[in-house]
Amino acid sequence: MAKRKTKKRYWIKRAIKHPGALRRTLKVKKGKKIPLKKLRAAAKKKGVTGRRARLALTLRKLARRRKRK
């Protein structure tokens, strides 16, 4: 029996279900960036808000790494 390949290519696209939800939760106006201090504080929280903040920090690292190449 052949193994099925799992799709890993577009994981970011599937991870972001509600674009802008973290910004609204943290009460940051549309068009403004979320301050890093506020983002790190939210990452320590439990639940959906904490999960979204941790993902935002991860995506930030990925973007910075891509820029260096």
FIPADO-273911 format. One record per residue: y, z, x of N, C-alpha, C in turn. Coordinates in Angstrom, 2 decimals, padded with zeros to 5 digits. Example, Ala and Ser with C-alpha at 12.3 -4.5 7.8 and 13.67 -1.06 7.14 Angstrom:
<nodes>
NODE       n_v       n_w       n_u      ca_v      ca_w      ca_u       c_v       c_w       c_u
NODE   -005.69    007.80    013.19   -004.50    007.80    012.30   -003.30    007.80    013.20
NODE   -002.25    007.08    012.85   -001.06    007.14    013.67    000.03    007.87    012.90
</nodes>
This chain:
<nodes>
NODE       n_v       n_w       n_u      ca_v      ca_w      ca_u       c_v       c_w       c_u
NODE   -001.18    000.00    000.83    000.00    000.00    000.00    001.25    000.00    000.88
NODE    002.17   -000.86    000.62    003.39   -000.99    001.43    004.40    000.10    001.08
NODE    005.12    000.54    002.12    006.15    001.56    001.90    007.40    000.90    001.31
NODE    008.04    001.63    000.41    009.28    001.11   -000.18    010.45    001.52    000.68
NODE    011.35    000.61    000.92    012.54    000.91    001.69    013.55    001.62    000.81
NODE    014.13    002.68    001.33    015.20    003.34    000.59    016.51    002.69    000.97
NODE    017.39    002.58    000.01    018.66    001.92    000.26    019.65    002.92    000.84
NODE    020.02    002.75    002.09    020.94    003.66    002.75    022.31    003.01    003.00
NODE    022.43    001.76    002.72    023.62    001.03    003.12    024.91    001.53    002.51
NODE    024.97    001.66    001.21    026.23    001.96    000.54    026.22    003.37   -000.04
NODE    025.89    004.37    000.77    025.80    005.73    000.27    027.15    006.30   -000.12
NODE    028.22    005.88    000.53    029.55    006.39    000.20    029.96    005.92   -001.19
NODE    029.66    004.69   -001.49    029.99    004.11   -002.79    029.32    004.89   -003.92
NODE    028.06    005.30   -003.69    027.34    006.07   -004.71    027.77    007.53   -004.73
NODE    028.28    008.05   -003.61    028.65    009.47   -003.52    029.93    009.78   -004.28
NODE    030.84    008.83   -004.35    032.13    009.07   -005.00    032.05    008.63   -006.45
NODE    031.82    009.59   -007.33    031.67    009.30   -008.76    033.01    009.28   -009.48
NODE    033.93    010.19   -009.09    035.22    010.31   -009.77    036.35    010.26   -008.74
NODE    036.82    009.06   -008.41    037.89    008.95   -007.42    039.15    009.68   -007.89
NODE    039.74    010.48   -007.00    040.96    011.22   -007.32    040.73    012.59   -007.92
NODE    039.49    012.96   -008.18    039.20    014.24   -008.82    039.54    015.41   -007.90
NODE    039.27    015.29   -006.62    039.58    016.37   -005.68    041.09    016.56   -005.59
NODE    041.81    015.48   -005.53    043.27    015.55   -005.46    043.85    016.26   -006.68
NODE    043.32    015.94   -007.86    043.78    016.58   -009.10    043.42    018.06   -009.12
NODE    042.23    018.41   -008.66    041.79    019.80   -008.62    042.66    020.63   -007.69
NODE    043.04    020.04   -006.56    043.85    020.76   -005.58    045.34    020.67   -005.88
NODE    045.70    020.03   -006.98    047.08    019.89   -007.45    047.99    019.22   -006.41
NODE    047.52    018.09   -005.91    048.30    017.28   -004.98    048.75    016.06   -005.75
NODE    050.03    015.74   -005.65    050.57    014.61   -006.42    049.97    013.29   -005.98
NODE    049.91    012.37   -006.92    049.35    011.04   -006.67    050.18    010.34   -005.60
NODE    049.49    009.73   -004.65    050.18    009.02   -003.58    050.40    009.88   -002.34
NODE    050.26    011.19   -002.48    050.43    012.10   -001.34    049.07    012.39   -000.72
NODE    049.05    012.73    000.56    047.80    013.08    001.23    047.51    014.56    001.02
NODE    046.24    014.91    000.98    045.83    016.30    000.85    045.99    016.95    002.23
NODE    046.78    018.03    002.34    046.94    018.70    003.64    045.59    019.21    004.17
NODE    045.40    019.11    005.47    044.14    019.49    006.08    043.82    020.96    005.84
NODE    044.82    021.81    005.87    044.61    023.24    005.66    044.06    023.50    004.25
NODE    044.61    022.79    003.27    044.16    022.93    001.89    042.74    022.39    001.71
NODE    042.45    021.31    002.41    041.13    020.68    002.34    040.06    021.59    002.94
NODE    040.37    022.21    004.08    039.42    023.12    004.72    039.18    024.36    003.87
NODE    040.22    024.85    003.20    040.06    026.01    002.33    039.17    025.66    001.14
NODE    039.35    024.47    000.59    038.54    024.02   -000.56    037.10    023.80   -000.16
NODE    036.85    023.41    001.09    035.49    023.16    001.57    034.65    024.43    001.60
NODE    035.31    025.59    001.64    034.59    026.86    001.66    034.19    027.32    000.26
NODE    034.74    026.68   -000.77    034.44    027.05   -002.15    033.05    026.58   -002.55
NODE    032.56    027.17   -003.63    031.26    026.77   -004.16    031.46    025.68   -005.20
NODE    030.37    025.11   -005.63    030.40    024.16   -006.74    030.88    022.78   -006.37
NODE    031.33    022.07   -007.39    031.69    020.67   -007.24    032.92    020.49   -006.35
NODE    033.90    021.37   -006.50    035.12    021.26   -005.69    034.80    021.39   -004.21
NODE    033.98    022.35   -003.85    033.59    022.52   -002.46    032.83    021.33   -001.92
NODE    031.95    020.80   -002.76    031.16    019.64   -002.35    032.06    018.42   -002.11
NODE    033.03    018.23   -003.00    033.96    017.10   -002.84    034.81    017.25   -001.59
NODE    035.25    018.48   -001.32    036.07    018.73   -000.14    035.27    018.50    001.14
NODE    034.02    018.94    001.16    033.18    018.72    002.34    032.93    017.24    002.56
NODE    032.75    016.49    001.48    032.57    015.04    001.61    033.84    014.40    002.15
NODE    035.00    014.87    001.67    036.28    014.32    002.14    036.45    014.56    003.64
NODE    036.06    015.74    004.11    036.14    016.02    005.54    035.20    015.13    006.34
NODE    034.01    014.90    005.80    033.04    014.02    006.47    033.56    012.59    006.54
NODE    034.12    012.10    005.44    034.65    010.73    005.42    035.84    010.59    006.36
NODE    036.60    011.65    006.48    037.73    011.65    007.40    037.24    011.47    008.83
NODE    036.15    012.19    009.18    035.57    012.07    010.52    035.05    010.66    010.76
NODE    034.39    010.09    009.75    033.86    008.73    009.89    034.98    007.72    010.13
NODE    036.07    007.88    009.40    037.20    006.96    009.54    037.81    007.05    010.94
NODE    037.91    008.27    011.45    038.48    008.46    012.78    037.57    007.88    013.85
NODE    036.26    008.04    013.65    035.30    007.51    014.62    035.32    005.98    014.63
NODE    035.47    005.39    013.45    035.50    003.94    013.34    036.76    003.37    014.00
NODE    037.86    004.11    013.88    039.13    003.67    014.44    039.08    003.64    015.97
NODE    038.32    004.56    016.57    038.22    004.63    018.03    037.51    003.44    018.64
NODE    036.57    002.85    017.91    035.76    001.74    018.45    036.57    000.50    018.69
</nodes>
